[in-house]
Amino acid sequence: MSTARHIVALLRSNLDGDQEHFLSVATQLAAHEARQGHGKLALELREIIDATRSKGLKVARRGAGPVPMAQPKGELADLLHARYSDILLSSMVLTPDLRARLKRVVQEQRQQEKLRSRGLAPRRKLLLVGPPGSGKTMTAAALAGELKLPLFTVRYDGLIGKLMGETASRLRLVFDAIASQRGVYFFDEFDAIGTQRAGPNDVGEIRRVLNSFLQFIENDDGQSLIIAATNHPELLDKALSRRFDDVIIYDAPSSDIAYGILRNRLATFDTSKVDWDRVLGEAHGLGQAELTRVADETAKVAVLDNLEGVTTAAFLAAIAERKASSL
């Protein structure tokens, strides 16, 4: 976006009374000037933006309703997907240890002012590690739902650029948004940008992107929750774990967890005639997301066949279909 377009966007957001968009555009303008080599002007703009944000935090809306969400606009629209989540931790079937750790995050977030008044910082930078379908993405949505915060998912198709320095520049825009709009920011498949430096496939651009991320997350001290998730922890750079407040490990669902997921999803159907030992035996190895799909497909059969309850045969067919479609 050119400087002229930035000015037009600033004027429009001011006329609309959209302060969040105004600050977002101003941040993009500062980044644009920095890329043009106008360092002094960029620094001056950032100081004004930071001062405005610090004042805004004092009068930020509080109460039972969700935090107002400013839809990403301009360049940010290609970098972030925004939505509200109606998922809660109670919607998830979790081990006692995992549930306790996530509840602790929620409690610290809800009472962060109490912690900060004593010089303590709440957990707000989380790294989720586990196999596909183990519940990492659902966790990000559940935390956003519990805290009534907008969920912003980072879009790598817009973030990863072809030109040198392009990705790091876009990453700065994301962290500027993290500072200006409180929410839950989710970096799924985080190994896309967190790959080890000096690894076998290392190139200079990967190193620059990772160094930028490390710097941005280290310097970030705002109120947003930052969540990164990966299926491949062995690919992540060792320096990353030190930048997160908590590293939470997810396992493939046990039989008890799988049973809970299927029963919860089918709570309105009669499951008394299901051969659970056989179903759970066949479902072994499926992740939370796949188990949810199995339950949904089984429920559809019952509805379309005008049945009050679900059948073992429908379960087994849905499980076989999920396994056949797994890559």
N, C-alpha and C positions, 0 to 999 in steps of 0.2 A: 504494500500500500504506500503511495506517495505521501509526502508531507501535506500536500493540498487535500488529499482524501482524508487524512487524519484530522485536519482542521474542520472539514465538513462534518465528519462523524462526531467530533467534539461538540460542535454547535448544535447538531441535531439531538444528541443525548442531553445537552443542557436544556434545550427547549422542552424535551420530553420529561425532564426532571428525573432522569435515570442516572443516579450518581454512580452506581456500580459500573454501568457501561462507560460513563464518562472517565472513571479512573482506569478502566481496562484499556480504553483507547489511548489515554495519556501514557500508560505504561508501554503500549506498543510504539507510540511516538518516540519515547525515550530510547527504546531498543533500536528503532530505525535510525535515530540520530547517532547512536553509538556505532552502528554498522557503517555509517557514512564517515566515521572518523571524527565526529564532533563530540569529543569526550566531555569537554567542559559543559556544553549545553545539555548533554544527556545526564550528567551528574546533577546539574541544577534541577532538571525536570524530576529526577528520581527523588531528590530531597523534598521537593514540593509535594509529590505524590505520597511519600512516606509520612510527611507531616499531616496531610489530609486524612490518610488512613488511620493514624494514631488518634486523631480527634474523633473519627467516626466510630472507633471501637468503644469509646466511652458512652456513646448514645445508641449502641447497637440494640436492635429489638430483642427483647427477652420475653419469655412466657411459654405457654403450652403449645403454641402453634409451631409449624416448621419454620426453619430459617429461610427467609426469602431467597429465591434463586434467580440470579441474572443469567439468562441463556447466553452461552458463548457466542460472540459475534466477531465479524472480521476474520482475522487469521486464526483466532481461537476456535472458531466454529469447525475448522478442519482438524483441530488437535484434541478436542474434548467432546464427549457425548454426555449430555446432562439429563438427569431424570430424578424423580423422587421414588423412594422404595417403600413398599408396604410390608416388606418382610421383616420379621422380628426374630430374635434369638429363640423364642419359644416355638417358632416354626421349624427349627432345625433339630435334628436328632444328633446329639453330641455326647462324647464321653464326659464323665463328671469333671475330669481335669481340664479338658478343653473348654467346657462351658464356664468353669470358674475363671479361667484366664480371660475369656472374652467379656464376662460380666465385670471383671476388674477394670478392663479398658473403658467400658461404658460408665462405670462408677467414677473413675478418675476424670473422664471427660465432663460428666455432669457436674462435678464438684471441683473443676479446675481452678476456679477463683480461690477456693478455700486452700488448695495446695499452693498456689502461687503466692498467697499472702504469707506463707511460711517459707518462701524461697524454694519450693519444690515444683517440679515440672510433671504434668500428667503424661502418661503414655500416649503418643500420638504418631509414632512412626513404626509401622509393623511390617515384618517380612513373613509371609505365609509360605510354607514349604510343604509339598506333598504331591502325590500322584494325581493325574487327571481325574476329575469327577469326585474328589474327596471333600468338596465343600468350601474351597477357598473363595471362589467368586460369590457364592451365596453368603459367605461371612461378611464380605465387604458391603453387600446389599443390606444384610441384617444390622450391621453397625450403623449404617446410614439411617435405617428405619427406626432403630432404637433412639438415636440422637436427634431425629427429625431434621437431618441435614440433607441437602442435595447430594446425589452421588454423581461424580464426574469420572468417567472412564477415559483414560488416555488412548487416543487413536493412533496406533503406530503407522498406519498407512499415510497419515498426514504429518507425523512427527519425523520419520526417517527421510532425510533428503539425500539427493545425489551429489550435491556440491559440497566441497570442503567447508566445514564450519556451519552448514545450514541446519543440521540436526541440533547442535548445541545452542544455536540461536533460538530455535523453536522451543527447545527445552526450557530456556529462560522465560519465554512467554508463559509456559505452563506454570512455572514456579511463581511468576508474578501474579498469576490468577490464584494460586494457592494462598498467597499472602493477602490478596484483596477480597476474595469471596470465600467465606468459611464454608467448608463442605468436606465430604469424604472423597479423596482423590485416589483412584485405583489404577495401578500399573500392573495389568495382567501380563502373563508371559514375560516377566521382567528380564529374563536372560537375554531378550532381544537387545537391551542396551546395557546390561550389567555384566557382559562377558568378561572373563579374566583378561587383564592386561598381560602382555608377553606370552599369551597363549599361542597354540600352533596356528591359529587363523587370525592372529592379531594384525591389524593394520593401523596406521596412524590415526585415521578418523575414529575408529572404535575407541582408541585410547583417549582421544580428546572428548568424545561424548561421555565416557565413563568419568573422566576427571571433572567434567562440568557437572554431572549429576552429583558426584561426591561433594563438590563445593556447594552446590545449591542446597542439598539436603542438610549439610552441616550448618549452613548459615541460616536456615529457615527456623524461625522461632515463633511462628504465628499460631493460630488457633485451629487450623484445619487438621484433619486426620489423613495421613499419607499411608497407603497400604500398597505393598508390592507383593506379587505372587509368582511363584515359579514351580514348574514340574522338574526342573533340572538344577538343583542346588550346586552340583559339582561344576557347573559352568560359570557360576558367579565369582566375581573377584573377591578375594579374602577381605579386602578393606570395607566391603559393604556392610557386613554384619555389625561392625562397630558403629555405623551411622544409624542403626535402627534401635529403638527402645526395647523391642521384644521380637524374638524370632519364634514363631509358633509352628510346630510340626504337625502335619495332618497325615493320618494313615488311611489306607483303604478301609471301607466299612467292615466291621466284624459282623458275625451273624446276628448278634443282638441289635446292633445299629441298623443293619439292613432290615430286620424285622420291624423295628420301630418306624423306619422311613416308609415302608410299604403299608403298614397298618395306619399310620397317620394320614397318608395320602388317600387311603380308602376308608376313612372314618365313617362315611355315610353309606357304605355298602356292607352287606352281610359277608363276613369272611370265615364263618364257622365251619364251612365244609372244605376249606383249603387244606391241602396236605403241605403244611409249612416246612417240614423237614425236607421234603423233596424240592419245594420251591427255593428254599434258602441254599440247598446244596447246589442247585443249578445256577443260582444267582451269584455264587461265590466269585469274587474278582471284579464285580461291577462297582462303579463309583456311585456317589450320591446322585449325581445328575442322571446317570443311566438308570438307577433304581426308580427315580421319580418318573422317568419316561415309561418304564415297565409298568408301574402302577397306573399311569394315565391310559396306556394302551389297553390294559386289562379292564379298566373301568369302562372304556368306550365299548368294548365287546358286550359287557353286561347291559349297558344302556341300549345299544342297538338291537340286542336280542331280547329286550324287555325282561331282564332278569333282576331279581332283588339283590342277589349276591354275585360275587365273582367266583370263577372256577379255577381249579388247578390247571386244567388244560389251557385256559386263556393265559394264565401266568407263564406257563412253560413256553407257549408260542411266542409271547412278547419277549421273554428272555432270550430265546433262540434268535429272534430277529435282531435284538440289540447286539448280541455277540457277532452275528454275521455281518453287521454293518460297521463294526469297530475296525478302524484302520490299524 
